[in-house]
Every structure is written in C-alpha cells, then in structure tokens.
Amino acid sequence: MDTGVYPTEAVREISKSFICIRVDHDQSPDLVKRFGVGPLSDVRLLDPEGQELKKLVGFTSASRLVSECRAVLDRSQGKGGTREVGNHHAASSVDKPVSEAAINKAVEKGVSYLRAEWKKGFGPSAPGLGPEPLVLFAWQCAGVSDQDPDVKSLREKVRVSALTGTYQVALEALVLSGWAAKRDRERLQACARFLIESQLENGQWTYAPAIGASSPALGDNSNTAYAVLGIAACHRVGIDVPESVVKKAEKWWRSSQNQDGGWGYRTDRETESYASMTESGISSLILCRRLLPEQFAADTALERANTWLAAHFSVQENRNSAYQQGRLLYHLFALERVGSLCGEKSLVGHSWFEEGASYLVSTQNDDGSWDDGADTPIPNTSLALLFLTRATHMLH
C-alpha cells in the first residue's frame, strides 16, 4: 500500500479532509490492544472523538479507500447514499428471487467482460499466479465451446505455461478434466504429478513449492483446498493418485480444525475461523472421503463445521475474514463447492444458491464484471461465474 495506494493522486486528495496518523505496530502496544490490530495492514477511520467509523484490514485498493473515505465524510455531513461498487450503484438484496433468465444474462455479461479483457491482455503476473486457468475454467463452466477462438487461444497459452504454482496447476487440472481430450492426457498427468510431489510433509500445500528441494514446514489452507480440488479432478478421469496423498490431506484438515468447528488460513497466523476457510475445509473433507475406500457412517468434524457455518452463514460477507475486504467472491465459490458437493438445495437452513445468485445479479457492474473492492475484477468475475454456473457439479 505504501507504493501502490497511498501515493495515488485520488488518495492524496481525499486525505486532505482527514488528519492522517501512521502508527508503528511494535511501538504502540496500547493502541494495538485498544483497536485489536493484527499483523496485516490496518486502516481505521475515526471521528473527532476517536470513535471508529470504518475498519479496513489487509490490502485495500486506492479506489476502495477513497470510496470509504467519501462515505465517512458524507455521513458526517448528514448525507445518505449507496455504496459504490465499480460503476454500479445499488443496494444489493438477497430477499428478491432471481429468475434463471436473469442468471443466464449475468453469466453472458461476465463472459463478455472476460473476453474483452483477454483481448486487451491480462498483463504481467507472478509465476503460477496468473488468471489464465481460472478464466478458462469459468468459460468452460459457462458453456463456452472448446472450439471458440478465445477459448482456443487462451487454452494454448495455459497448456504451454510452466507448471509452477498450486492454484495454477489445480485449476488447469479442473479445466482439462472437464474436456478430457486425449491430447491433454499427458498434461493432466503432469498436473497430477506436480500436486503429488509438492505436498508438504504435514499434508498441506503452499504457493510455489520447490519440488525436490527443502520444503517449508507449513503451507496454508487455501492452497491446500485447491490442491485437493485438482487431485479430485485428476482422479475423476482415471489418473492414479496415491491413497497416501489423500490420507495426509484428510489428516491435516481434521487435525487443524479449530475448537469452534471452523478453520483459519494457517495455524501460525490468521488462525481464527472464517467462512471461506471453513467452507474450504468442509469441501476438502468431503472430497477426501470420496477418494478413499473407507466409508464413515458419521463424521463429527463435518458436523462441527456445519454448525459453525450455520451460525455464520452469509452471501454478502465472508464472515470473520479480515483480509482484503473479506474476499467475498472467493468466499462465494467456496460456498458453492460445499453446496454442490452436498447436492443440496438447502444448506444449513439457507437456499444457498438462490441467495447467492440474487446477490450476484444485483451487484454485477455495468461492464459485466464483479469485484469486492480489491481492484481484481478478472479473478473476481471468474469466481462469480463459477458460483452462478455451479462449477463443482462436475466433481459431485
């Protein structure tokens, strides 16, 4: 944020209306305790009496910071207004049912937005973290033909890219297993081999493991959840995955579950349970159980996780997450995985798809994109499409 957010002209201009104070976390224990500040970047907007008006934890984009500052100023002057999301102004609602036609139209607009961005070029990204396989998976789930020119060009770029990151490889495995073309068999086997060989000793995965080199002791639950998805996709089309890999992953999820039934991001930081990680834990345990020959009559870990989810269910918020505005779209795809794998219309007492679809249709931007304030509309639009198309049905 020091280099890409605070120096921007819009942030510098809006900051003139505030008294800006920078606090060193390690040098101000009293303030850290008072406001409950964690290890991530933390911006608080306070009134003249020192009362907190807004809390922004983790990376906050320049546009989101400016929008929140303006909203605080408007409220202080007695003005109303709706939250601004991209170029779409509306108060979202999950109370109104949404038609299949409206969902299909939203999907078409989302696909068109991603087409336009692909034609312009997605721009540079870190190895293994580019949006290409995620976009390709979203197009596939939206029903775009594998003979479509945009699909063919993006697919070729994905196929020739070096396999370097867990997210990249897992998503590519999902895509290739969906088409199950003979010419992709060797590439799918390479994806499976990467995921098998990059599993950490404790059963987790991390971002870009150095296969054959010294591995870290800990990974994170997000990469681990996507790795399990990729392994399940490979297994689905007959590619052998050793039971030992699945058992290690299952053991990790069970041993790392919090006392309240949920999961956090890691066990050394960001440990508190929040929705998307708890949903990731649920879907991962379901997939592991299906990949193993043993059958369980009951699963107390899943029961405890469902109890947590029932108490924190929301399609408008990634409950208890404090990172990047909660990564709402990431959460909705995690929720979709649980709902689709369970094969249920109702989940912990909620019509999960109807509520989520209503929210997404009402918050789609005019250009067809979705974003959650993090200025990452390409991956966020892809994640929204994966929810609306119920992408995980392919693994059910």
C-alpha positions as CSV (number, residue, x, y, z in Angstrom):
1,M,0.0,0.0,0.0
2,D,3.0,2.3,0.6
3,T,3.9,2.2,-3.1
4,G,0.6,1.4,-4.9
5,V,-2.1,3.1,-2.9
6,Y,-1.1,5.9,-0.6
7,P,0.9,7.8,-3.3
8,T,-2.0,7.9,-5.8
9,E,-3.5,11.3,-6.6
10,A,-7.0,10.3,-5.5
11,V,-5.9,9.1,-2.1
12,R,-3.7,12.1,-1.5
13,E,-6.5,14.4,-2.4
14,I,-9.1,12.7,-0.1
15,S,-6.6,12.5,2.7
16,K,-6.6,16.3,2.9
17,S,-10.0,16.0,4.6
18,F,-8.5,13.9,7.4
19,I,-5.8,14.1,10.0
20,C,-3.6,11.2,8.9
21,I,-1.5,9.4,11.6
22,R,0.8,6.5,11.0
23,V,1.3,4.2,13.9
24,D,4.1,1.6,14.3
25,H,2.6,-1.7,15.4
26,D,5.5,-2.7,17.6
27,Q,6.0,0.8,19.2
28,S,2.3,1.4,20.2
29,P,1.1,-1.6,22.2
30,D,-1.7,0.4,23.9
31,L,-3.3,1.3,20.6
32,V,-2.8,-2.2,19.2
33,K,-4.6,-3.5,22.2
34,R,-7.4,-0.9,22.1
35,F,-8.2,-1.4,18.5
36,G,-7.4,-5.1,18.2
37,V,-4.8,-4.6,15.5
38,G,-3.3,-7.8,13.9
39,P,-0.3,-8.4,11.7
40,L,-1.9,-7.2,8.5
41,S,-2.0,-3.6,7.1
42,D,-4.8,-1.9,9.1
43,V,-6.6,1.4,8.3
44,R,-9.1,2.9,10.8
45,L,-11.3,5.9,10.0
46,L,-12.2,7.7,13.3
47,D,-14.5,10.6,14.2
48,P,-13.2,13.7,16.0
49,E,-13.9,11.9,19.3
50,G,-11.8,8.9,18.4
51,Q,-14.7,6.6,17.7
52,E,-14.2,4.1,15.0
53,L,-16.3,4.6,11.8
54,K,-14.7,2.2,9.4
55,K,-12.1,-0.6,9.6
56,L,-10.1,-1.8,6.6
57,V,-7.7,-4.7,7.3
58,G,-5.3,-6.2,4.7
59,F,-4.7,-4.8,1.3
60,T,-7.2,-2.0,0.4
61,S,-7.2,-0.7,-3.2
62,A,-6.9,3.0,-3.8
63,S,-10.5,3.2,-5.2
64,R,-11.9,1.3,-2.2
65,L,-10.1,3.5,0.3
66,V,-11.3,6.7,-1.5
67,S,-14.8,5.4,-1.6
68,E,-14.9,4.5,2.1
69,C,-13.4,7.9,3.0
70,R,-16.0,9.7,0.9
71,A,-18.8,7.7,2.6
72,V,-17.5,8.6,6.0
73,L,-17.3,12.3,5.0
74,D,-20.8,12.1,3.5
75,R,-22.3,10.6,6.7
76,S,-20.5,13.2,8.9
77,Q,-22.3,15.9,6.8
78,G,-25.7,14.2,7.1
79,K,-25.7,12.8,3.5
80,G,-27.0,9.4,2.6
81,G,-26.0,7.5,-0.5
82,T,-25.4,4.0,-1.6
83,R,-22.2,2.1,-1.6
84,E,-20.2,2.4,-4.9
85,V,-19.0,-0.9,-6.4
86,G,-17.2,-0.2,-9.6
87,N,-19.6,1.6,-11.9
88,H,-22.7,0.0,-10.4
89,H,-24.7,1.9,-7.8
90,A,-27.3,-0.1,-5.9
91,A,-28.2,-1.5,-2.5
92,S,-28.0,-5.3,-3.0
93,S,-30.6,-7.6,-1.7
94,V,-30.9,-11.3,-1.3
95,D,-34.6,-11.1,-0.5
96,K,-35.9,-11.0,-4.1
97,P,-35.8,-14.2,-6.0
98,V,-33.9,-14.1,-9.3
99,S,-35.0,-15.8,-12.5
100,E,-33.0,-18.3,-14.5
101,A,-33.1,-15.8,-17.4
102,A,-31.5,-13.1,-15.2
103,I,-28.8,-15.5,-14.1
104,N,-28.1,-16.5,-17.7
105,K,-27.9,-12.9,-18.7
106,A,-25.5,-12.2,-15.9
107,V,-23.3,-15.1,-16.9
108,E,-23.3,-13.9,-20.5
109,K,-22.2,-10.4,-19.5
110,G,-19.5,-11.9,-17.3
111,V,-18.2,-14.0,-20.1
112,S,-18.2,-11.0,-22.4
113,Y,-16.3,-8.9,-19.9
114,L,-13.6,-11.6,-19.6
115,R,-13.4,-11.9,-23.4
116,A,-12.7,-8.1,-23.7
117,E,-10.0,-8.3,-21.0
118,W,-8.4,-11.3,-22.7
119,K,-8.3,-9.5,-26.0
120,K,-6.6,-6.5,-24.3
121,G,-4.2,-8.8,-22.5
122,F,-4.2,-9.7,-18.8
123,G,-0.9,-8.1,-18.1
124,P,2.1,-9.5,-16.2
125,S,1.7,-11.7,-13.1
126,A,3.9,-13.7,-10.8
127,P,4.7,-17.2,-12.0
128,G,1.9,-19.6,-11.1
129,L,-0.5,-16.9,-10.1
130,G,-1.8,-15.6,-13.4
131,P,-5.6,-15.6,-14.0
132,E,-5.5,-17.6,-17.2
133,P,-6.5,-21.1,-15.9
134,L,-9.2,-19.5,-13.7
135,V,-10.7,-17.6,-16.6
136,L,-10.6,-20.7,-18.8
137,F,-12.4,-22.7,-16.1
138,A,-15.0,-20.0,-15.8
139,W,-15.6,-20.0,-19.5
140,Q,-15.8,-23.8,-19.6
141,C,-18.4,-23.9,-16.8
142,A,-20.4,-21.1,-18.5
143,G,-20.7,-23.4,-21.6
144,V,-18.4,-21.7,-24.0
145,S,-17.3,-24.2,-26.6
146,D,-13.8,-25.5,-26.6
147,Q,-13.7,-24.6,-30.3
148,D,-14.4,-20.9,-29.5
149,P,-11.5,-18.8,-30.8
150,D,-10.9,-17.0,-27.5
151,V,-11.0,-20.4,-25.6
152,K,-8.6,-21.9,-28.1
153,S,-6.0,-19.1,-27.8
154,L,-6.3,-18.9,-24.0
155,R,-6.2,-22.7,-23.7
156,E,-3.0,-22.9,-25.8
157,K,-1.3,-20.3,-23.5
158,V,-2.3,-22.3,-20.5
159,R,-1.1,-25.6,-22.0
160,V,2.4,-24.3,-22.7
161,S,2.9,-22.5,-19.4
162,A,5.4,-24.0,-17.0
163,L,3.7,-25.7,-14.0
164,T,4.9,-23.6,-11.1
165,G,2.1,-22.8,-8.7
166,T,-0.5,-24.8,-6.8
167,Y,-3.5,-22.7,-7.7
168,Q,-2.4,-22.7,-11.4
169,V,-2.0,-26.4,-11.6
170,A,-5.1,-27.3,-9.7
171,L,-7.3,-25.0,-11.8
172,E,-5.7,-26.3,-15.0
173,A,-6.5,-29.9,-13.8
174,L,-10.1,-28.9,-13.4
175,V,-10.3,-27.5,-16.9
176,L,-8.5,-30.3,-18.6
177,S,-10.5,-33.0,-16.8
178,G,-13.7,-31.3,-17.9
179,W,-12.8,-31.5,-21.5
180,A,-11.0,-34.9,-21.1
181,A,-9.4,-34.6,-24.5
182,K,-6.9,-37.3,-25.4
183,R,-4.2,-34.7,-26.4
184,D,-4.4,-33.3,-22.8
185,R,-3.8,-36.6,-21.1
186,E,0.0,-36.1,-20.8
187,R,-0.5,-32.6,-19.5
188,L,-3.1,-33.8,-16.9
189,Q,-0.7,-36.4,-15.7
190,A,1.9,-33.7,-15.3
191,C,-0.6,-31.7,-13.2
192,A,-1.2,-34.7,-11.0
193,R,2.5,-35.4,-10.6
194,F,3.1,-31.8,-9.6
195,L,0.4,-31.9,-6.9
196,I,1.5,-35.2,-5.6
197,E,5.2,-34.3,-5.4
198,S,4.6,-30.8,-4.0
199,Q,2.5,-31.9,-1.0
200,L,4.2,-30.9,2.2
201,E,5.0,-33.5,4.9
202,N,2.2,-32.3,7.1
203,G,-0.4,-32.8,4.3
204,Q,-0.7,-29.2,3.2
205,W,0.4,-27.3,0.0
206,T,1.9,-23.9,-0.4
207,Y,2.0,-21.3,-3.3
208,A,5.0,-22.3,-5.4
209,P,6.8,-25.2,-3.9
210,A,10.3,-26.1,-4.9
211,I,9.9,-29.8,-5.7
212,G,12.8,-31.9,-4.6
213,A,14.3,-29.1,-2.5
214,S,13.8,-28.2,1.1
215,S,10.1,-27.6,1.8
216,P,8.6,-25.4,4.4
217,A,7.0,-27.0,7.5
218,L,3.7,-25.2,7.0
219,G,1.5,-24.3,4.0
220,D,-1.9,-22.7,4.0
221,N,-5.4,-23.9,3.9
222,S,-6.3,-22.0,0.7
223,N,-3.7,-23.7,-1.4
224,T,-4.4,-27.0,0.3
225,A,-8.1,-26.8,-0.6
226,Y,-7.4,-26.0,-4.3
227,A,-4.8,-28.8,-4.4
228,V,-7.5,-31.3,-3.2
229,L,-9.8,-30.0,-6.0
230,G,-7.1,-30.6,-8.5
231,I,-6.4,-34.1,-7.2
232,A,-10.1,-35.0,-7.3
233,A,-10.3,-33.7,-10.9
234,C,-7.3,-35.9,-12.0
235,H,-8.8,-38.9,-10.2
236,R,-12.2,-38.3,-11.9
237,V,-10.7,-39.0,-15.3
238,G,-8.7,-42.1,-14.2
239,I,-5.4,-40.6,-13.3
240,D,-3.9,-42.5,-10.4
241,V,-3.5,-40.6,-7.1
242,P,-1.8,-42.5,-4.2
243,E,-4.1,-43.0,-1.3
244,S,-1.3,-41.8,0.9
245,V,-1.6,-38.3,-0.6
246,V,-5.3,-38.1,0.1
247,K,-4.9,-39.6,3.7
248,K,-2.3,-37.0,4.5
249,A,-4.5,-34.2,3.3
250,E,-7.5,-35.5,5.2
251,K,-5.5,-35.9,8.4
252,W,-4.3,-32.3,8.0
253,W,-7.8,-30.9,7.8
254,R,-9.0,-32.9,10.7
255,S,-6.1,-32.1,13.0
256,S,-6.1,-28.4,12.1
257,Q,-9.8,-27.8,12.8
258,N,-10.4,-25.1,15.4
259,Q,-12.3,-25.8,18.6
260,D,-15.3,-23.8,17.3
261,G,-15.6,-26.2,14.3
262,G,-14.2,-23.8,11.7
263,W,-10.8,-23.3,10.1
264,G,-8.5,-20.3,9.6
265,Y,-5.9,-19.6,6.9
266,R,-2.8,-21.1,8.8
267,T,-2.0,-22.5,12.1
268,D,0.7,-19.9,12.9
269,R,-1.2,-16.8,11.9
270,E,-4.7,-15.8,10.8
271,T,-5.8,-18.8,12.8
272,E,-9.3,-17.7,13.7
273,S,-12.2,-19.4,11.9
274,Y,-13.8,-17.6,9.0
275,A,-16.3,-18.6,6.3
276,S,-14.3,-19.2,3.2
277,M,-11.7,-21.3,5.0
278,T,-14.4,-23.3,6.9
279,E,-16.2,-23.9,3.6
280,S,-12.8,-25.0,2.1
281,G,-12.4,-27.4,5.0
282,I,-15.8,-28.9,4.5
283,S,-15.5,-29.4,0.8
284,S,-12.0,-30.8,1.2
285,L,-13.1,-33.4,3.7
286,I,-16.0,-34.4,1.5
287,L,-13.7,-34.9,-1.5
288,C,-11.1,-36.8,0.6
289,R,-13.8,-39.1,1.9
290,R,-14.9,-39.9,-1.6
291,L,-11.4,-40.6,-2.8
292,L,-10.7,-43.1,0.0
293,P,-12.2,-46.6,0.1
294,E,-13.2,-46.3,3.8
295,Q,-16.8,-45.3,4.5
296,F,-17.9,-43.4,7.6
297,A,-21.4,-43.6,9.0
298,A,-21.0,-40.2,10.6
299,D,-18.3,-37.5,10.6
300,T,-18.1,-35.3,13.7
301,A,-15.6,-33.0,12.0
302,L,-18.1,-32.2,9.3
303,E,-21.0,-31.9,11.8
304,R,-19.0,-29.3,13.9
305,A,-18.0,-27.4,10.7
306,N,-21.6,-27.3,9.6
307,T,-22.6,-25.9,13.0
308,W,-20.1,-23.1,12.6
309,L,-21.3,-22.4,9.1
310,A,-24.9,-22.3,10.2
311,A,-24.0,-19.6,12.8
312,H,-22.1,-17.5,10.3
313,F,-23.9,-18.0,7.0
314,S,-24.0,-15.0,4.7
315,V,-23.7,-14.4,0.9
316,Q,-22.9,-10.8,1.4
317,E,-19.9,-11.2,3.7
318,N,-17.1,-13.6,4.2
319,R,-17.9,-13.8,7.9
320,N,-15.0,-13.3,10.3
321,S,-12.4,-12.6,7.5
322,A,-10.3,-9.5,7.9
323,Y,-8.3,-9.8,4.7
324,Q,-8.9,-7.7,1.5
325,Q,-12.5,-6.7,2.3
326,G,-13.1,-10.4,3.1
327,R,-12.5,-11.7,-0.4
328,L,-16.2,-12.0,-1.0
329,L,-16.2,-13.7,-4.4
330,Y,-13.5,-16.1,-3.2
331,H,-15.9,-17.0,-0.4
332,L,-18.9,-17.5,-2.7
333,F,-17.0,-20.0,-4.8
334,A,-16.0,-21.8,-1.6
335,L,-19.7,-21.8,-0.6
336,E,-20.7,-23.2,-4.0
337,R,-18.3,-26.1,-3.6
338,V,-20.0,-27.1,-0.3
339,G,-23.5,-26.8,-1.7
340,S,-22.7,-28.6,-5.0
341,L,-20.7,-31.4,-3.4
342,C,-23.5,-32.0,-0.9
343,G,-26.0,-31.9,-3.7
344,E,-28.5,-30.0,-1.6
345,K,-30.7,-27.0,-2.4
346,S,-30.8,-26.1,1.2
347,L,-27.6,-25.7,3.2
348,V,-27.6,-25.1,7.0
349,G,-31.1,-23.8,6.6
350,H,-30.5,-21.5,3.7
351,S,-31.3,-21.7,0.0
352,W,-27.6,-21.0,-0.7
353,F,-27.7,-20.8,-4.5
354,E,-30.8,-18.7,-4.7
355,E,-29.5,-16.2,-2.1
356,G,-26.0,-16.1,-3.7
357,A,-27.4,-15.7,-7.2
358,S,-29.7,-12.9,-6.2
359,Y,-26.8,-11.1,-4.6
360,L,-24.5,-11.5,-7.5
361,V,-27.1,-10.5,-10.1
362,S,-27.9,-7.3,-8.1
363,T,-24.2,-6.3,-7.7
364,Q,-22.8,-7.0,-11.2
365,N,-21.2,-3.9,-12.6
366,D,-22.4,-2.4,-15.8
367,D,-19.5,-3.7,-17.8
368,G,-20.3,-7.3,-16.7
369,S,-17.6,-7.6,-14.1
370,W,-17.7,-8.2,-10.3
371,D,-15.2,-7.0,-7.7
372,D,-15.1,-6.8,-3.9
373,G,-13.1,-3.6,-3.6
374,A,-9.7,-5.2,-4.1
375,D,-9.3,-4.0,-7.8
376,T,-9.0,-7.5,-9.1
377,P,-12.1,-7.8,-11.3
378,I,-10.7,-10.5,-13.6
379,P,-10.3,-13.2,-11.0
380,N,-13.4,-12.0,-9.1
381,T,-15.6,-12.1,-12.2
382,S,-14.3,-15.6,-12.8
383,L,-15.2,-16.7,-9.3
384,A,-18.7,-15.2,-9.6
385,L,-19.2,-17.2,-12.8
386,L,-18.1,-20.3,-11.0
387,F,-20.8,-19.8,-8.4
388,L,-23.5,-18.9,-10.9
389,T,-22.8,-22.0,-13.1
390,R,-22.4,-24.3,-10.0
391,A,-19.0,-25.3,-11.3
392,T,-18.3,-28.1,-8.7
393,H,-21.2,-30.2,-10.0
394,M,-18.5,-31.8,-12.2
395,L,-17.0,-33.4,-9.2
396,H,-20.2,-34.4,-7.5
